[in-house]
C-alpha cells in the first residue's frame, strides 16, 4: 500500500478521474445523518414510491451506506453533466411529435458512467490496496443525500440534485471504499423562496417542497409504471412519451449549466421530436432496433407504445387516429386499451361506437373492456 497521506491520495484520485472524463468528484464519509433515514421511511409509509417495491425492501440497507457495506469508510461521489445546452421545453409544443427526456436521447448513462467509475475504482484498488465497490443507480444507495454530504450539490425542492456549477442536469455515480479520505464540505440548500419546479409540474406530483409522490410523477408513470396510466392523469402527459424534464428545465440554477461534452450523451437526431405516428407503428423488433443502447429500450415496446398512444390522444389531431386504430387488434392488452382511449379523444362518438361494435365483442381482457365502456360506448355482453 502507498504511504501517501489521505489528502495526497484524494488529490491523486481527482487527477486520475479527470483523465477518465469524470468530474466533478467529491468525497464524503460513508454514512448519512439520521434525518435522511427518517425522511426515507416517511416517504415509504406514505406510499410515495408507488409500485417500486424494491425501494421498500430492506430499507436498513438502503438508508445508510454502512448498511449496504459495513466496512466502507469513504464515499467518492461523481457527477456527470448531461445538459442539453438549451431549454427543451419548446419541444412540448409539437403535439404530433414525441418528447423523450433529455437524459435518454443517446446511450444509457449507466453504461457510460459505470464503465469509467469501474476503471477508476480498479486503479484505486491497485494503487492504494483498498477495497472498492461501484454504484450507478443499481444498488440500494441513497445517492442524492450522499452527493449533498459530499458537497456536489443539494437536493432541491423537486428532490433532484442541483449544482451551483452545473445546474440540474447531472448523472450521479459512487465508489465506496475502505480508504479513509478527507471529506469535502457538505453543500447547503440554495433554493430560497423559489418554487418554480413545484409550480411547473404538470401532474402536481409534489405534495410539499422536497417531497415527491412518484404515483403522480410523469417520469415514474411513463417509465416505471407497468400498467395502464390512471385516466385522470393522461391529459397532463401531453406529448411526453418517456420521462419528463419540466422541474429540471425551469430551475434558475441552470444559468450555470453547459452542454454535455460527452459525445455518447449528446442527443441523437432521431430521438428529438420523433413523429408519433411513426413510433406507434413499431413492433417489438423495430422498437429494439431503434432504441438499441438507449435507456428507452428497458421499458419494452408495449409500455412505450402505451405512452405514444396517450400522446396521440392528447394531440387533438384527428388525422393521427389511423395510427391508433391499427392498434385496436394489437397482441398487447396494454396497447389495445390505450388505443381505445386515444381514439376516444380523437374521433366523434358515432365513429368510436362503430369501432366498439367490431372490437368489443371479441375483447376478453377485462381492463380493455373497461376502457371501451368508460369511453361512452355503453355496456356490451361478455364474450362467449
C-alpha positions as CSV (number, residue, x, y, z in Angstrom):
1,X,0.0,0.0,0.0
2,X,1.2,3.5,-0.7
3,X,2.5,5.6,2.2
4,X,0.9,8.7,0.8
5,X,-1.2,10.9,3.1
6,X,-5.0,10.7,2.8
7,X,-5.1,14.2,1.4
8,X,-2.5,13.2,-1.3
9,X,-4.5,10.1,-2.1
10,X,-7.6,12.2,-2.6
11,X,-5.8,14.6,-4.8
12,X,-4.4,11.7,-6.9
13,X,-7.9,10.2,-7.3
14,X,-9.3,13.5,-8.5
15,X,-6.4,13.8,-11.0
16,X,-7.0,10.3,-12.3
17,X,-10.7,10.9,-12.5
18,X,-10.1,13.9,-14.7
19,X,-8.1,11.9,-17.2
20,X,-11.0,9.5,-17.4
21,X,-13.5,12.2,-18.2
22,X,-15.1,12.1,-14.8
23,X,-16.0,15.0,-12.7
24,X,-16.7,16.9,-10.7
25,X,-15.6,14.5,-7.9
26,X,-16.3,14.9,-4.2
27,X,-15.6,12.9,-1.0
28,X,-17.8,12.2,2.0
29,X,-17.8,9.9,5.0
30,X,-19.7,6.7,4.1
31,X,-22.6,7.5,6.4
32,X,-25.7,9.7,6.3
33,X,-27.5,11.6,9.2
34,X,-30.5,10.1,10.9
35,X,-32.9,12.7,9.4
36,X,-32.2,11.2,5.9
37,X,-33.4,7.8,7.1
38,X,-36.4,9.4,8.8
39,X,-37.4,11.2,5.5
40,X,-36.9,8.0,3.6
41,X,-39.1,5.9,5.9
42,X,-41.8,8.6,5.9
43,X,-41.9,8.5,2.1
44,X,-42.3,4.8,2.1
45,X,-45.0,4.9,4.8
46,X,-46.9,7.4,2.6
47,X,-46.7,5.1,-0.4
48,X,-44.9,7.7,-2.4
49,X,-42.7,5.0,-4.0
50,X,-45.7,3.7,-5.9
51,X,-45.1,0.2,-7.4
52,X,-41.3,0.4,-7.0
53,X,-41.4,-2.2,-4.3
54,X,-37.6,-2.6,-4.3
55,X,-37.4,0.7,-2.5
56,X,-39.2,-0.7,0.5
57,X,-37.2,-3.9,0.6
58,X,-34.6,-4.0,3.4
59,X,-34.7,-0.2,4.0
60,X,-32.0,-0.5,6.6
61,X,-29.6,-1.5,3.8
62,X,-30.6,1.4,1.6
63,X,-30.9,4.3,4.0
64,X,-27.2,4.4,5.0
65,X,-24.1,3.3,3.1
66,X,-22.8,1.3,6.1
67,X,-26.0,-0.7,6.0
68,X,-25.0,-1.8,2.5
69,X,-21.3,-2.3,3.1
70,X,-20.3,-2.0,6.8
71,X,-16.5,-1.7,6.1
72,X,-16.9,1.3,3.8
73,X,-15.2,4.4,5.2
74,X,-15.5,6.9,2.3
75,X,-17.9,7.6,-0.5
76,X,-16.4,9.1,-3.7
77,X,-19.3,10.8,-5.5
78,X,-19.1,11.7,-9.2
79,X,-21.3,14.0,-11.2
80,X,-21.5,13.7,-15.0
81,X,-23.1,16.5,-16.9
82,X,-25.7,15.7,-19.5
83,X,-27.0,19.2,-20.1
84,X,-28.8,19.8,-23.4
85,X,-27.3,23.3,-23.9
86,X,-30.8,24.7,-24.5
87,X,-34.2,24.8,-22.9
88,X,-36.0,21.7,-24.2
89,X,-39.5,22.8,-23.2
90,X,-40.5,24.3,-26.6
91,X,-40.5,20.7,-27.8
92,X,-43.6,20.1,-25.7
93,X,-45.5,22.4,-28.1
94,X,-45.3,20.0,-31.0
95,X,-48.4,17.8,-30.5
96,X,-47.7,15.4,-33.4
97,X,-44.2,14.7,-32.1
98,X,-43.0,12.8,-29.0
99,X,-40.9,14.2,-26.2
100,X,-38.2,12.0,-24.8
101,X,-36.4,13.1,-21.6
102,X,-33.1,14.7,-22.3
103,X,-31.1,12.0,-20.4
104,X,-32.5,9.2,-22.6
105,X,-31.6,10.6,-26.1
106,X,-28.5,8.6,-26.6
107,X,-26.5,5.9,-24.8
108,X,-27.7,4.6,-21.5
109,X,-25.8,6.6,-18.9
110,X,-25.4,3.6,-16.7
111,X,-23.1,2.1,-19.3
112,X,-21.1,5.3,-19.9
113,X,-20.6,6.3,-16.2
114,X,-20.3,2.9,-14.7
115,X,-17.5,1.8,-17.1
116,X,-15.4,4.8,-16.2
117,X,-16.1,4.5,-12.5
118,X,-15.0,0.9,-12.6
119,X,-11.8,1.9,-14.3
120,X,-11.2,4.5,-11.6
121,X,-12.1,2.0,-8.8
122,X,-9.7,-0.6,-10.2
123,X,-6.9,2.0,-10.3
124,X,-7.6,2.9,-6.7
125,X,-7.6,-0.7,-5.6
126,X,-4.3,-1.4,-7.4
127,X,-2.6,1.8,-6.4
128,X,-3.6,2.0,-2.8
129,X,-4.5,-1.5,-1.8
130,X,-8.1,-0.6,-0.9
131,X,-11.4,-2.4,-1.3
132,X,-13.8,-0.7,-3.6
133,X,-17.4,-1.0,-4.8
134,X,-19.0,0.9,-7.7
135,X,-22.7,2.1,-7.8
136,X,-24.6,3.8,-10.6
137,X,-28.3,3.7,-9.6
138,X,-28.1,-0.1,-9.5
139,X,-28.0,-0.8,-5.8
140,X,-29.7,0.3,-2.6
141,X,-27.8,3.5,-2.0
142,X,-29.4,7.0,-1.3
143,X,-27.1,8.7,-3.7
144,X,-28.6,12.3,-3.7
145,X,-28.2,12.8,0.1
146,X,-24.8,11.3,-0.2
147,X,-23.9,13.8,-3.1
148,X,-25.1,16.6,-0.9
149,X,-23.0,15.4,2.0
150,X,-20.0,15.4,-0.4
151,X,-20.6,19.0,-1.5
152,X,-21.5,18.1,-5.1
153,X,-24.9,19.9,-4.8
154,X,-28.1,19.9,-2.8
155,X,-31.4,18.2,-3.1
156,X,-33.7,20.9,-4.4
157,X,-37.4,21.2,-3.8
158,X,-38.0,18.9,-6.7
159,X,-35.9,16.3,-4.8
160,X,-33.2,16.2,-7.6
161,X,-29.7,17.3,-7.1
162,X,-28.8,20.9,-8.1
163,X,-25.2,22.1,-8.5
164,X,-24.1,25.7,-8.4
165,X,-21.5,24.8,-11.0
166,X,-23.6,22.7,-13.4
167,X,-27.3,23.3,-12.7
168,X,-29.8,20.4,-12.6
169,X,-28.6,18.2,-15.5
170,X,-26.4,15.7,-13.6
171,X,-26.0,11.9,-13.5
172,X,-24.6,10.5,-10.3
173,X,-22.3,7.6,-9.6
174,X,-20.4,6.5,-6.5
175,X,-17.4,4.5,-5.4
176,X,-17.5,3.2,-1.8
177,X,-14.0,2.4,-0.4
178,X,-12.3,1.2,2.7
179,X,-9.9,4.2,2.4
180,X,-10.4,6.9,5.0
181,X,-10.1,10.1,3.0
182,X,-10.8,13.7,4.0
183,X,-14.4,14.8,3.4
184,X,-15.4,17.8,1.3
185,X,-17.6,20.5,2.8
186,X,-21.3,19.5,2.5
187,X,-23.4,21.7,0.3
188,X,-26.2,23.8,1.7
189,X,-29.6,24.5,0.3
190,X,-29.8,27.4,-2.1
191,X,-33.4,27.1,-3.3
192,X,-34.5,30.0,-1.1
193,X,-38.1,31.0,-1.7
194,X,-38.1,29.8,-5.3
195,X,-40.8,27.3,-6.2
196,X,-40.6,27.2,-10.0
197,X,-40.0,23.5,-10.1
198,X,-43.1,22.8,-7.9
199,X,-45.3,25.1,-10.0
200,X,-44.1,23.6,-13.3
201,X,-45.1,20.0,-12.5
202,X,-48.0,19.1,-14.9
203,X,-49.4,16.5,-12.5
204,X,-48.9,18.2,-9.1
205,X,-46.5,15.4,-8.0
206,X,-45.1,17.4,-5.2
207,X,-47.3,17.3,-2.1
208,X,-44.8,19.7,-0.4
209,X,-41.4,21.1,-1.1
210,X,-38.7,18.4,-1.0
211,X,-41.3,15.6,-1.3
212,X,-42.2,13.7,-4.4
213,X,-45.2,11.4,-4.8
214,X,-44.0,9.1,-7.6
215,X,-47.5,7.9,-8.3
216,X,-48.2,11.3,-9.9
217,X,-44.8,11.8,-11.5
218,X,-44.7,11.6,-15.3
219,X,-41.2,10.1,-15.2
220,X,-42.5,7.3,-13.0
221,X,-45.7,6.8,-14.9
222,X,-44.1,6.6,-18.3
223,X,-41.0,4.5,-17.2
224,X,-41.5,2.6,-14.0
225,X,-45.3,2.0,-14.0
226,X,-46.2,-1.2,-15.8
227,X,-50.0,-1.0,-16.2
228,X,-52.5,1.5,-17.7
229,X,-51.7,5.1,-16.6
230,X,-54.6,6.5,-14.5
231,X,-57.2,8.0,-16.7
232,X,-57.3,11.3,-14.9
233,X,-53.6,11.9,-15.3
234,X,-53.3,11.1,-19.1
235,X,-54.2,14.6,-20.4
236,X,-51.4,16.1,-18.3
237,X,-48.8,13.9,-20.1
238,X,-49.1,15.9,-23.3
239,X,-46.6,14.6,-25.8
240,X,-44.2,13.2,-23.1
241,X,-43.6,9.6,-24.1
242,X,-40.5,8.8,-21.9
243,X,-39.8,10.8,-18.8
244,X,-40.3,14.5,-18.1
245,X,-37.8,17.4,-17.6
246,X,-40.1,20.2,-16.6
247,X,-39.0,20.6,-13.0
248,X,-35.3,20.4,-14.1
249,X,-35.7,22.8,-17.0
250,X,-37.2,25.6,-15.1
251,X,-34.6,25.7,-12.3
252,X,-32.8,29.1,-12.4
253,X,-29.5,27.5,-11.4
254,X,-29.4,26.2,-15.0
255,X,-27.9,29.6,-15.9
256,X,-24.7,27.9,-15.0
257,X,-25.4,24.7,-17.0
258,X,-23.4,23.9,-20.1
259,X,-24.0,21.4,-22.8
260,X,-22.7,17.9,-22.2
261,X,-19.2,17.4,-23.7
262,X,-19.5,13.6,-23.6
263,X,-20.4,12.6,-27.2
264,X,-22.2,9.5,-26.1
265,X,-24.7,11.7,-24.1
266,X,-25.4,14.1,-26.9
267,X,-28.8,13.7,-28.4
268,X,-29.4,11.5,-31.4
269,X,-31.4,13.4,-34.1
270,X,-33.9,10.6,-34.4
271,X,-34.7,10.8,-30.7
272,X,-35.5,14.6,-30.7
273,X,-39.2,15.3,-31.6
274,X,-39.8,11.9,-33.3
275,X,-43.1,11.6,-35.1
276,X,-45.8,9.9,-33.0
277,X,-47.4,8.1,-35.9
278,X,-44.0,6.6,-36.8
279,X,-43.4,5.4,-33.2
280,X,-46.9,3.9,-32.9
281,X,-46.1,1.6,-35.8
282,X,-43.1,0.0,-34.0
283,X,-43.3,-3.7,-33.4
284,X,-41.0,-5.4,-30.9
285,X,-38.2,-6.0,-33.3
286,X,-38.2,-2.5,-34.7
287,X,-38.5,-1.0,-31.2
288,X,-35.4,-2.8,-30.1
289,X,-33.5,-1.8,-33.2
290,X,-34.4,1.9,-32.9
291,X,-33.6,2.1,-29.2
292,X,-30.6,-0.1,-29.1
293,X,-28.2,1.2,-26.4
294,X,-30.8,3.7,-25.2
295,X,-32.4,3.7,-21.7
296,X,-35.8,3.7,-23.5
297,X,-35.2,0.1,-24.5
298,X,-35.6,-1.1,-20.9
299,X,-39.3,-0.4,-20.6
300,X,-40.1,-2.6,-23.6
301,X,-42.2,-1.9,-26.7
302,X,-45.6,-2.3,-25.1
303,X,-45.1,0.3,-22.4
304,X,-43.5,2.6,-24.8
305,X,-46.4,2.4,-27.3
306,X,-48.8,2.9,-24.4
307,X,-47.1,6.2,-23.8
308,X,-47.1,7.1,-27.5
309,X,-50.9,6.4,-27.7
310,X,-51.6,8.7,-24.8
311,X,-49.6,11.4,-26.7
312,X,-51.6,10.7,-29.8
313,X,-54.8,11.1,-27.8
314,X,-53.5,14.4,-26.4
315,X,-52.6,15.7,-29.9
316,X,-56.1,16.8,-30.8
317,X,-55.2,15.9,-34.4
318,X,-57.8,13.6,-35.9
319,X,-55.5,12.8,-38.8
320,X,-53.4,10.7,-36.4
321,X,-56.4,8.5,-35.5
322,X,-55.5,5.8,-38.0
323,X,-52.2,5.2,-36.2
324,X,-54.1,4.4,-33.1
325,X,-56.9,2.5,-34.9
326,X,-54.4,0.0,-36.3
327,X,-53.5,-1.0,-32.7
328,X,-57.0,-2.0,-31.6
329,X,-56.1,-5.5,-32.5
330,X,-52.6,-5.4,-31.1
331,X,-51.5,-8.6,-29.2
332,X,-50.8,-6.5,-26.0
333,X,-53.9,-5.7,-23.9
334,X,-52.0,-2.6,-22.5
335,X,-51.6,-1.3,-26.1
336,X,-55.2,-2.1,-27.1
337,X,-56.6,-0.3,-24.0
338,X,-54.6,2.9,-24.7
339,X,-55.6,2.7,-28.4
340,X,-59.2,2.8,-27.2
341,X,-58.5,5.9,-25.1
342,X,-56.6,7.7,-27.8
343,X,-59.4,7.2,-30.3
344,X,-61.9,8.4,-27.7
345,X,-60.0,11.7,-27.7
346,X,-59.7,12.0,-31.5
347,X,-62.9,10.6,-33.0
348,X,-66.6,11.5,-32.9
349,X,-68.8,9.3,-30.7
350,X,-70.5,7.7,-33.6
351,X,-67.3,6.5,-35.2
352,X,-66.0,5.2,-31.8
353,X,-69.2,3.3,-31.2
354,X,-68.9,1.7,-34.7
355,X,-65.4,0.5,-33.8
356,X,-66.6,-0.7,-30.5
357,X,-69.3,-2.8,-32.2
358,X,-66.5,-4.6,-34.1
359,X,-63.8,-4.9,-31.4
360,X,-65.6,-5.1,-28.0
361,X,-67.5,-8.4,-28.5
362,X,-64.2,-10.0,-29.3
363,X,-62.3,-8.5,-26.4
364,X,-61.5,-10.9,-23.5
365,X,-59.3,-8.7,-21.4
366,X,-61.3,-7.0,-18.5
367,X,-59.1,-3.9,-18.5
368,X,-59.5,-3.3,-22.2
369,X,-63.2,-3.9,-21.9
370,X,-63.3,-1.3,-19.1
371,X,-61.6,1.2,-21.4
372,X,-64.2,0.7,-24.1
373,X,-67.0,1.1,-21.6
374,X,-65.5,4.1,-20.0
375,X,-65.3,5.8,-23.4
376,X,-69.1,6.3,-23.6
377,X,-69.9,3.3,-25.7
378,X,-72.2,1.6,-23.2
379,X,-72.2,-1.9,-21.9
380,X,-71.6,-4.9,-24.0
381,X,-72.3,-8.6,-23.4
382,X,-69.4,-10.7,-22.1
383,X,-67.7,-12.5,-24.9
384,X,-68.9,-16.1,-25.3
